[in-house]
Amino acid sequence: MTAAIVADDVSRTYQLDGVSVPALRGVSLTVDPGDYVAIVGTSGSGKSTLMHLLGGLDRPTGGTLLIGGRDVSTLSPDEMAALRNTTIGFVFQSFHLLARTTAQDNVGLPLVYRGVGRRERRERAATMLERVGLAHRITHRPNQMSGGEQQRVAIARALVTGPSVLLADEPTGNLDSATGQSVLALLESLVDDGVAVVLVTHDRDVAARARRQIVMKDGLISETR
């Protein structure tokens, strides 16, 4: 079984006003298909930097990062974008939905970048919205939906491309506890389908539901639970 993501001694240093600031200082991590991982740590621990690297939104300064078996250091920007589109799904705390666009068209947006025709996009988006329990909201816009419904739309959008990994950044952060529990249950159902779920969270109760907890401190993995 090929690992979905492999980070080997990965580091990331930023240049700020001529000063080198190490955000990651040598992190090794493997994410397998169907994995369920929580990345936790205080602000400035490096967890968000690690998430960006795992999602192909940034490249490491040192070490080796393989996404879908491909070394990201060898990829052009267009190849990186294509790899993200086919391999990674993103879910954010603030949803990032287009305000004037229906749920169906929000979900279908990643397929535009694949060149999928309008009819097929809408069909696949409708199927995914049904999967997350929102078939009745297909024509609604974000301001016509609750926070929990908007997060489900965001999850449907992340899944419409059939990714092997779903990265979720504080997916319950803007939700009440009951709605957050239902969103977590939805994410956990994806794990049963073989999708690797990696989430960043400050919430210890959320992290405790994962099969593995990666604790970050000062740009390093300080503990694995």
C-alpha positions as CSV (number, residue, x, y, z in Angstrom):
1,M,0.0,0.0,0.0
2,T,1.5,3.3,-1.1
3,A,1.5,6.1,1.5
4,A,-0.6,9.1,0.6
5,I,2.0,11.6,2.0
6,V,5.5,11.1,3.3
7,A,7.5,13.8,4.9
8,D,11.2,12.9,5.7
9,D,13.2,15.4,7.8
10,V,11.2,18.3,6.3
11,S,12.1,21.8,7.3
12,R,10.7,25.2,6.3
13,T,12.5,28.5,6.9
14,Y,11.1,31.9,6.1
15,Q,13.0,35.1,5.4
16,L,11.5,38.0,7.3
17,D,13.3,41.4,7.0
18,G,16.5,39.6,6.2
19,V,16.2,37.3,9.2
20,S,15.8,33.5,8.8
21,V,12.9,32.3,10.9
22,P,12.6,28.4,11.2
23,A,9.0,27.4,11.2
24,L,9.7,23.6,10.9
25,R,13.0,22.2,12.0
26,G,13.0,18.6,10.7
27,V,9.7,16.8,10.8
28,S,9.1,13.2,9.6
29,L,5.6,12.0,9.2
30,T,3.8,9.4,7.1
31,V,0.0,9.5,6.2
32,D,-1.4,6.3,4.9
33,P,-4.8,5.8,3.1
34,G,-7.6,5.7,5.6
35,D,-5.4,7.4,8.3
36,Y,-7.0,9.7,10.8
37,V,-4.5,12.2,12.3
38,A,-4.9,15.3,14.5
39,I,-2.1,17.9,14.5
40,V,-2.1,19.9,17.7
41,G,0.0,22.5,19.3
42,T,0.0,26.1,20.5
43,S,0.1,29.1,18.3
44,G,3.6,29.3,16.6
45,S,4.3,25.6,17.1
46,G,4.5,24.9,13.3
47,K,1.3,23.0,12.9
48,S,-0.2,25.4,10.2
49,T,3.1,25.4,8.3
50,L,3.1,21.6,8.4
51,M,-0.5,21.6,7.1
52,H,0.4,23.9,4.2
53,L,3.3,21.6,3.2
54,L,1.3,18.4,3.5
55,G,-1.3,20.0,1.2
56,G,1.2,21.2,-1.4
57,L,0.4,24.8,-0.7
58,D,4.1,25.4,0.1
59,R,7.4,23.6,-0.5
60,P,9.9,22.6,2.1
61,T,13.2,24.3,2.5
62,G,14.9,21.0,3.3
63,G,14.1,17.3,3.5
64,T,11.9,15.3,1.2
65,L,8.2,15.6,0.8
66,L,6.2,13.0,-1.3
67,I,2.6,13.6,-2.1
68,G,0.9,10.8,-4.0
69,G,4.3,9.3,-4.5
70,R,5.7,12.4,-6.2
71,D,8.6,14.5,-4.9
72,V,7.2,18.0,-4.8
73,S,10.7,19.5,-5.3
74,T,10.7,18.2,-8.9
75,L,7.3,19.7,-9.8
76,S,6.5,22.9,-11.7
77,P,3.9,25.3,-10.3
78,D,1.3,23.9,-12.8
79,E,2.2,20.3,-11.9
80,M,1.8,21.2,-8.2
81,A,-1.6,22.7,-8.8
82,A,-2.7,19.6,-10.7
83,L,-1.4,17.3,-8.0
84,R,-3.4,19.3,-5.3
85,N,-6.5,19.1,-7.5
86,T,-6.3,15.3,-7.9
87,T,-4.9,14.3,-4.5
88,I,-5.8,16.8,-1.7
89,G,-9.1,18.1,-0.5
90,F,-9.1,21.2,1.8
91,V,-11.7,22.2,4.4
92,F,-11.2,25.5,6.3
93,Q,-12.6,26.9,9.5
94,S,-14.1,29.9,7.6
95,F,-15.6,27.7,4.8
96,H,-14.3,29.9,1.9
97,L,-17.5,29.5,-0.1
98,L,-18.5,31.9,-2.9
99,A,-21.2,34.1,-1.4
100,R,-23.3,34.6,-4.6
101,T,-23.0,31.0,-5.8
102,T,-25.3,28.1,-5.1
103,A,-24.2,25.1,-3.1
104,Q,-24.2,23.0,-6.2
105,D,-21.9,25.4,-8.1
106,N,-19.6,25.9,-5.1
107,V,-19.1,22.2,-4.8
108,G,-18.5,21.9,-8.6
109,L,-15.8,24.6,-8.7
110,P,-12.7,22.4,-8.3
111,L,-13.9,20.4,-11.4
112,V,-13.8,23.6,-13.5
113,Y,-10.0,23.5,-13.2
114,R,-10.0,19.9,-14.5
115,G,-11.9,21.0,-17.6
116,V,-15.0,19.0,-16.6
117,G,-18.1,20.1,-18.6
118,R,-20.9,22.0,-16.9
119,R,-23.5,19.1,-17.0
120,E,-21.1,16.6,-15.4
121,R,-19.9,19.1,-12.8
122,R,-23.5,19.7,-11.7
123,E,-24.3,16.0,-11.6
124,R,-21.2,15.2,-9.5
125,A,-21.8,18.1,-7.2
126,A,-25.4,17.1,-6.7
127,T,-24.3,13.5,-5.8
128,M,-21.7,14.8,-3.3
129,L,-24.2,17.2,-1.7
130,E,-26.6,14.2,-1.3
131,R,-23.7,12.3,0.4
132,V,-23.3,15.0,3.0
133,G,-27.0,15.2,3.6
134,L,-27.7,18.5,1.7
135,A,-29.7,17.4,-1.3
136,H,-32.4,19.7,-0.2
137,R,-30.0,22.7,-0.1
138,I,-28.6,22.3,-3.6
139,T,-29.9,25.7,-4.9
140,H,-29.3,27.7,-1.8
141,R,-26.5,30.2,-1.4
142,P,-24.3,30.4,1.7
143,N,-26.2,33.2,3.4
144,Q,-29.3,30.9,3.2
145,M,-27.6,28.1,5.2
146,S,-26.5,27.6,8.7
147,G,-22.8,27.4,9.7
148,G,-23.0,23.6,9.9
149,E,-24.6,23.4,6.4
150,Q,-21.9,25.7,5.0
151,Q,-19.2,23.4,6.4
152,R,-20.9,20.4,4.9
153,V,-20.9,22.2,1.5
154,A,-17.2,22.9,2.0
155,I,-16.6,19.2,2.8
156,A,-18.6,18.2,-0.3
157,R,-16.4,20.6,-2.4
158,A,-13.3,19.0,-1.0
159,L,-14.5,15.5,-1.9
160,V,-15.9,16.1,-5.4
161,T,-12.5,15.5,-7.0
162,G,-12.1,12.1,-5.2
163,P,-9.0,13.0,-3.2
164,S,-7.0,10.5,-1.2
165,V,-6.3,13.0,1.6
166,L,-8.6,15.5,3.2
167,L,-6.9,18.3,5.2
168,A,-9.2,20.1,7.6
169,D,-8.0,23.3,9.4
170,E,-10.1,23.8,12.6
171,P,-13.2,22.3,10.9
172,T,-15.4,22.8,13.9
173,G,-13.9,26.1,15.1
174,N,-16.9,28.2,14.0
175,L,-19.6,25.7,14.9
176,D,-21.6,25.0,18.1
177,S,-20.7,21.8,19.8
178,A,-23.7,19.7,18.5
179,T,-23.1,20.8,14.9
180,G,-19.3,20.2,15.3
181,Q,-20.0,16.7,16.5
182,S,-22.0,16.0,13.3
183,V,-19.3,17.4,11.1
184,L,-16.7,15.2,12.8
185,A,-18.9,12.2,12.4
186,L,-19.1,13.0,8.6
187,L,-15.3,13.3,8.4
188,E,-14.9,10.0,10.3
189,S,-17.2,8.3,7.8
190,L,-14.7,9.2,5.1
191,V,-11.9,7.4,6.9
192,D,-14.0,4.2,6.7
193,D,-14.1,4.8,2.9
194,G,-10.3,4.9,2.7
195,V,-9.8,8.7,2.7
196,A,-7.0,9.9,4.9
197,V,-8.2,12.7,7.2
198,V,-5.6,15.1,8.7
199,L,-7.0,17.9,10.9
200,V,-5.4,20.8,12.7
201,T,-7.2,21.7,15.9
202,H,-6.8,23.4,19.3
203,D,-9.6,21.4,20.7
204,R,-8.4,18.5,22.8
205,D,-11.8,16.7,22.6
206,V,-11.6,16.9,18.8
207,A,-8.0,15.7,18.7
208,A,-8.9,12.8,21.0
209,R,-11.2,11.3,18.4
210,A,-8.4,10.8,15.9
211,R,-6.4,7.6,15.8
212,R,-3.2,9.5,16.1
213,Q,-2.2,12.8,17.6
214,I,0.9,14.6,16.4
215,V,1.9,17.2,19.0
216,M,3.9,20.1,17.6
217,K,6.2,22.4,19.6
218,D,8.9,24.9,18.4
219,G,8.7,23.5,14.8
220,L,9.2,19.9,15.8
221,I,7.1,16.9,16.6
222,S,7.4,16.7,20.4
223,E,5.0,13.8,20.9
224,T,2.9,11.2,19.1
225,R,-0.1,9.7,20.8
